[in-house]
Each structure stands twice: as structure tokens, then as C-alpha cells.
Amino acid sequence: MTLTFTTHMTMSYTVYNEAGGAHKTTTGVNLSEAHSRQGLNTLYIDGDQQEANGTYLKHAGDDRDDGDADNLVRHMLGQPRGDLRDLIQTTDEGFDVLPAHDMIEDFTELLLKREDFETNMGNDDFNRFDHLHRVLWQENSLQDDYDVIIVDPNAQAENMLVNAIYATRTIVVPAKPAGKGSKSLKGLSGLLSAMSEELGIDIGVAAVILSGVSNTATHQRYVDKIDAEYGVAGQIGKRESLMDEMWDARGSAFKVVEKGWLDGEPGKRGVRDREIDTLETILDIADDIADQFDVAPPNTPEIKIEGVA
């Protein structure tokens, strides 16, 4: 599918793969930092009602379990308790986070109740899929504040996911070079075609990113197969230590490498060429995505190693 553009003109996309273990959240966080280093004001929206991993990674979401607190779902359902911008948190890296809230778990149920109410009131124009689109672009004009907005919804094909895709019209797909990854991409094509028809919009794929790639013949066969069928924006090798350390560092892979995080502490990790290569690959993917949106980033990103053993 070709890349499409929404009327707000901000570079926006949803990170999505229905298969588990595809590094969806780490991809979203790492690309958020990469875009920030390009000099682009970047917002990462955590829409995962289960793990809220992106929120955890960036020390956000102190009010996640407070049912009375304002949150994104309240805004999407037309019941805000404050300014949406007050929910956005600045992180210790270059991008901002709109954190997840436990109310996301009830979003589908609450949305269907709202739809029943609107139908009973004679509102036949109610669209259950346009609420995030309305909140981001129409009511709060976040396109005035951000050059990039990345949405990380739950992987299940539920209403929050569909709202994310409706709002961004574009997805980035992390996948594994294996039969499961190839199968998930085939299923994704069918899902996006069905969504496009149901929602009445065009949905584009900005990038397919393969992670956990090794030099085995099997992996290389699937890399070639997936690249031939869908195109691959970048390959990231098996970096379990690097990606796992993101949870202790509470940040991106850039933070792990540059600050030398190892065994839960900064300053202990040695410089590994393969990990520098991984960061450069992430930056290259961010450049490729920006190019597809016809965006020329103002900065040439740098990797700065400091405090490393």
C-alpha cells in the first residue's frame, strides 16, 4: 500500500503488528528518540491498555490507576477533565509522552455505550472510529506543537487500534524474520484492506522493520521473502541485551548505549560496534520514514558515547 497523508500534515503513524514479541513498543520508543534527534518535535502516545510498556519506559503515568484522573480516553469520549496538553509529559530524552491510563481497558465498552446513546438520540452520523482523530487534530491542534506523532496501541484489533489507524492513516510494522512474522504481515494486508474499505480512507505502510535478525539461512530466507513482498526499511540484529536493558534504563536504546547501562546501572556497558550499528540503523529508518512523508529534518543526528566503562 502506498503512503497517504492526512489533512493535518503532521508526520504521524501507528506502530502495529498483531503478533506478540515483535518489539512494537521498543520500536516506537526508539523511533521517537530518533525523530527527536532529527530536530523534530515528537510525541509518543501510549494506547496499550494492558502493559502500558511505553509509559513505564519513560517514567510517565503516575495517575494511571486513578479513575478520577483526566486521561486520553475521557477526551476521546467527550468527557475531559482538563486540557489535553496537561497530560503530556516531557521525558529525560528528546521526546514527549502522552501516557496510558487503565481506562483504556474499558474504552471499547464505553464507546459502544456512547454509540447506543447517540443512536437513540437520533444521531446517525456518529463515527466510533474518529475520536482520536478529532481529539488530536481538530480539538487540540497538536499539529501546531509537534512535527511527529507516534501512536502505540494494543496489538489486538479493537477500537483503540482502529481509532489510531484512522487518526494517522499510516502504520510502521515491526516484524520477525520467521514464518510467524511472514504470516502476520499477510494477515496485516488483509486487515488493512478491510479497514480501508470500512473506514472509507486510504491506509499506507511507511516501513516494515525486521528485528532479531541472525545470519542463519532460515532468517535470511525470510528476510528476502519479506523484502520482496513488502519491502524492508531496516534490519536489526539479535540485540536481546540492548533491548532488555531499556527496561532498567527506562529509556531508548540510545540512552542504554550512550550512558553505558548494564545490569541496571549506567556507566558499566562497554562500547559494542554492533550496538552502534543498531542505533545507526534506527536513525536510517527514521530518515527513510521522514523522506516518505516528504519531511526534511533540520538536524543530522549524532551518537554520543559518554560515561562508558
C-alpha positions, -999 to +999 in steps of 0.1 A: +000+000+000+012+035-008+018+061+019-011+086+023-014+119+041-040+133+065-051+169+063-033+180+094+001+174+076+020+163+107+041+132+102+021+107+121+019+069+122+008+039+143+033+012+153+014-020+148+018-058+145-008-083+157+019-108+165+034-107+200+072-103+206+078-081+175+093-053+196+064-030+189+069-007+219+107-006+218+104+003+181+080+031+189+102+045+217+134+042+197+119+059+166+105+086+189+141+093+201+155+091+166+130+116+152+137+139+181+174+138+173+165+148+138+153+181+153+116+172+150+093+178+179+080+144+187+051+130+208+047+093+217+012+082+226+008+050+246-025+035+239-019+000+252-045-009+279-027-040+291+011-034+296+015+003+291+051-005+284+059+028+268+045+047+297+067+026+321+098+030+300+096+068+303+086+072+339+052+085+329+017+078+340+017+084+378-021+087+377-026+056+356-048+038+381-067+069+394-102+065+380-109+102+386-079+115+368-081+131+334-068+109+306-069+104+268-100+082+270-120+109+287-111+133+259-120+107+232-154+102+248-161+139+251-157+140+289-124+157+296-114+170+330-087+194+319-065+204+290-051+176+269-017+192+269-016+189+307-015+152+302+016+153+281+049+147+299+084+157+290+109+129+293+146+129+301+153+122+264+142+143+235+105+134+230+073+139+249+049+111+261+011+111+264+009+082+289-016+053+291-043+050+316-062+020+329-094+034+315-082+024+280-091-012+290-128-001+292-126+020+260-145-003+237-173-009+263-176+028+270-175+037+233-203+012+224-225+027+252-218+061+238-228+049+203-260+034+216-269+067+233-262+087+201-282+063+180-311+065+204-309+103+203-312+101+165-276+109+157-270+087+127-236+104+119-218+090+150-185+075+139-169+053+165-135+054+148-128+092+145-124+101+182-086+101+184-085+119+150-109+146+165-090+150+198-056+153+182-062+174+151-095+192+155-100+200+192-064+204+203-045+211+171-014+191+182-001+196+146+008+231+158+031+217+185+045+185+170+063+175+138+059+138+146+032+119+165+036+082+170+007+061+184+014+027+201-019+010+206-026-025+219-019-051+192-055-065+193-078-054+165-100-033+189-115+001+188-084+019+202-063+004+174-088+014+147-090+049+162-052+051+160-051+040+124-080+063+114-061+092+130-027+086+115-037+068+082-002+053+082+015+024+100+050+012+108+053-026+111+079-043+133+082-080+124+104-110+129+122-128+101+103-161+106+072-179+094+051-162+122+063-128+111+056-135+074+021-148+083+014-117+105+023-095+075+000-114+052-028-111+078-020-074+082-025-068+045-060-083+047-068-063+078-057-030+063-077-036+031-108-044+052-102-013+074-097+009+043-130-002+029-149+001+062-134+034+072-135+049+038-099+060+039-065+050+024-040+035+048-003+035+040+026+014+053+056+037+059+080+009+069+085-027+077+112-032+102+127-066+109+142-073+143+160-102+158+177-110+125+205-135+126+228-149+099+211-182+098+199-195+064+163-196+076+164-160+088+180-148+056+154-167+035+126-149+053+143-116+051+145-120+013+109-132+012+095-103+033+116-077+014+104-090-019+067-089-009+066-058+013+100-040+013+121-038+044+132-004+057+158-018+080+171-049+098+180-050+134+201-080+146+196-100+178+201-074+205+184-090+235+208-075+260+204-040+245+166-042+243+162-058+277+184-031+293+160-004+280+136-015+308+162-009+335+174+023+319+138+034+315+146+048+281+156+042+245+184+021+231+203+054+226+202+060+263+214+025+271+244+027+248+254+063+253+251+062+291+266+027+293+237+009+311+244-026+321+229-048+348+206-020+357+233+006+362+248+034+340+285+036+332+292-001+331+285-011+295+314-012+271+312+002+235+300-025+211+303-018+174+272-039+167+251-018+191+264+014+175+254-001+142+219-008+156+215+029+166+226+040+132+201+016+116+173+031+137+184+066+126+184+055+090+149+041+093+137+074+108+153+092+079+135+068+055+102+074+071+107+112+071+116+111+034+083+092+027+064+120+044+085+145+023+099+159+055+134+173+056+147+170+092+167+201+103+194+181+121+219+154+113+216+131+143+247+122+163+255+093+186+274+105+217+291+079+239+298+090+274+303+076+309+310+041+295+335+016+311 
